Amino acid sequence: MVAEQLVRDLKRKAAQATEFLWASWLKGLLRIKNVEKRPPRKNGVLVPETRIRIPEKISEVLNKGPKFSHEPSLRPQELLAMNRRISGKAVKEDQESCLLEGVDVITGVARGGGLKTRKDLTACVVTFFKGNDLRLVQSDEEGRFVVFSAGAYDEKALGAIEKNFISVKQKATKVKKKAAVLCEDLGLTKLAKGVKDTQ
């Protein structure tokens, strides 16, 4: 009885020690495996090709994620309409003063050339990618992007098409005949004649 209890305790301790050792080794192994496989990443931007360098300013904008947007600039007439709506929500005796103060602010803004909004941050990203012939693709991971060179992007796109679609080999004359018959069935005689006349 005592021997059985001792054997059970030893088995339990051996199982716990084994689990502990396996868990500690597994973390290290996974870390090594992930470091070897993962391409370089600049925060939220995955760059599979090491020769592509993304400036810090561009990376900051991309790190904001695909749902990032900036405040739209408002025209003076929109500002006046907003001023009227806001002043209408004030207490009755303060409505007129709110309206007048809002108009004073808007006229000052209008004289200064409109609301001073920050330069469109996405414009610098577009300029950079066009200038360097790069492609930006939304990643499978939420809020991440992948950057490809134009050649690598074209290769990936072609690979995806070849993987998901079956190539069909047909002679142009057969396709032309089918198209002409279809056009005639639909009552498009001029188009059918045009299809037949093409070479």
Buried (B, 14 or more C-beta within 10 A) or exposed (E): EEEEEEEEEEEEEEEEEEEEEEEEEEEEEEEEEEEEEEEEEBEBBBBBEEEBEBEEEBBBBBBBEBEEEBEEEBEEEEBBEEBBEEBEEEEEEEBEEBBEEBBEEBEEBBEEEEBEEEEEBBEBBEEBBEEBEBBBEEBEEEBBBBBBBEEBBEEBEEEEEEEEEEEEEEEEEEEBEEBBEEBBEEEBEEBBEEBEEEE
